[in-house]
Amino acid sequence: MRLPTSLLSAVALQLPQGKLEVASSVVFGLLTLGNYASETSSATPYSKFSTLASGAGVTGRTGMLIIYAPSLILLGWLLRAAHLSSSRDLLVKGLLLVHFLKRVLETLLVHKYSGSVSLATSSFIGVYYSLVSALLASLHCNQPSDPAALLGVVLFVVGQLGNLYHHVLLSNLRGPKAPSGDRKSAYVVPRGGFFEYVAMPHYFFELVAWLGVAVCTQQLTALLVVTSMASYLAGRSVSTTKFYLKNVKGYPTTRRHLVPGIF
């Protein structure tokens, strides 16, 4: 059975060509192998996994702004410098800008934080996201086919809306801080949406959005970036399931970690 040419063009990937792209592909390939094991054995210490005492480090909201704001500023500058003749260039940079603008607005207006996060941890993740943003925005690839652009944008929009919806659910479900100061006892069983099926549906939809960006670039390097993120978020979702089972009374043991019905 022969697939339609338009469909093949939508999923066709270009191999990395420049030295920077080749090196980046190798790096993200190695990260893919290590991220999952690292997160399942010892989750990166922020959010519910923060090991800092109250008042140490920076607040959760400040930490998240340090993570996302640099990429937003960088992409705003890159978008101004983008060649107006390249719609592919504008599309990829625009999607990335929307992603980090959304994350900053969620940090300011949606999420509820308790506890603190290490400044070093926030800064490291912020630098990582900035490098990823710069890499994806600088990829040299041909103008994407219409099917690729459409498919990528649809995946991106579905991913962002699904991610936002579950972030709002989390914010509304967040219990009050325990009088004892024990943040773990303030967590409740998440309900609604895909929370009925997996521990981290917002991670799932975030990966869908990043896959949309990769489809728009039609670059293997971008797909490896998504694979690396999937490895990291999969490991973190496993750690989250363990956290809920240990600290949240009545947490359903049948829920998957990240992908409904599969993982």
NORJO-V581203 format. One record per residue. SS is DSSP state (2 for helix, 1 for strand, 0 for the rest). PSI is psi as a letter, one per 40 degrees, with the letter a starting at -180 (999 if undefined). NEAR is the number of other C-alpha atoms within 12 Angstrom. Layout:
ss->{SS SS}
psi->{PSI PSI}
near->{NEAR NEAR}
This chain:
ss->{0 0 0 0 2 2 2 2 2 2 2 0 0 1 0 0 0 0 2 2 2 2 2 2 2 2 2 2 2 2 2 2 2 2 2 2 2 2 2 2 2 0 0 0 0 0 2 2 2 0 0 0 0 0 0 0 0 1 1 2 2 2 2 2 2 2 2 2 2 2 2 2 2 2 2 2 2 2 2 2 2 0 0 0 0 0 2 2 2 2 2 2 2 2 2 2 2 2 2 2 2 2 2 2 2 2 2 2 2 0 0 0 0 0 0 1 1 0 2 2 2 2 2 2 2 2 2 2 2 2 2 2 2 2 2 2 2 2 0 0 0 0 0 0 0 2 2 2 2 2 2 2 2 2 2 2 2 2 2 2 2 2 2 2 2 2 2 2 2 2 2 2 2 0 0 0 0 0 0 0 0 0 2 2 2 2 0 0 0 0 0 0 2 2 2 2 0 1 0 0 2 2 2 2 2 2 2 2 2 2 2 2 2 2 2 2 2 0 1 2 2 2 2 2 2 2 2 2 2 2 2 2 2 2 2 2 2 2 2 2 2 2 2 2 2 2 2 0 0 0 0 0 0 0 0 1 0 0 0 0 0 0 0}
psi->{h h i i d d d d d d e h i h i i d i d d d d d d d d d d d d d d d d d d d d d d d g i h g i b e e h e i i h e i a i i d d d d d d d d d d d d d d d d d d d d d e i h e e h d d d d d d d d d d d d d d d d d d d d d d e d i h i i a i i h d d d d d d d d d d d d d d d d d d e e h h i i h i i d d d d d d d d d d d d d d d d d d d d d d d d d d d e h i i h i d e e h d d e e i i h h i i a e e e d i d g d d d d d d d d d d d d d d d d d f h d d d d d d d d d d d d d d d d d d d d d d d d d d d e h h e h h e e h i d d h h e d 999}
near->{3 7 10 11 14 18 18 19 25 29 30 24 24 27 23 25 17 16 14 18 30 22 17 31 31 21 21 31 26 20 25 27 22 23 29 27 22 22 29 25 19 22 29 30 29 36 32 32 30 29 23 23 20 21 15 17 24 28 27 33 32 30 35 36 32 33 34 39 34 32 39 35 27 29 37 27 18 27 30 16 17 21 16 14 11 18 22 36 32 31 34 44 40 30 39 44 33 31 35 36 27 28 31 28 21 28 28 20 18 23 29 28 32 35 32 30 35 32 26 19 29 32 26 22 27 28 22 23 31 29 24 39 39 30 34 44 40 30 36 27 31 21 26 35 26 22 24 34 34 25 30 32 33 23 29 34 28 24 29 36 25 27 33 32 26 33 36 25 28 30 24 20 21 26 22 20 19 16 11 11 15 18 28 29 23 24 32 28 33 34 26 20 23 29 34 25 27 36 42 41 41 36 37 42 34 37 36 34 37 42 42 38 50 46 46 48 48 38 39 33 40 41 36 37 38 33 30 31 36 35 31 34 37 40 33 35 38 32 31 38 33 27 27 30 23 19 21 22 17 16 26 23 19 18 31 28 36 35 28 22 14 13 22}
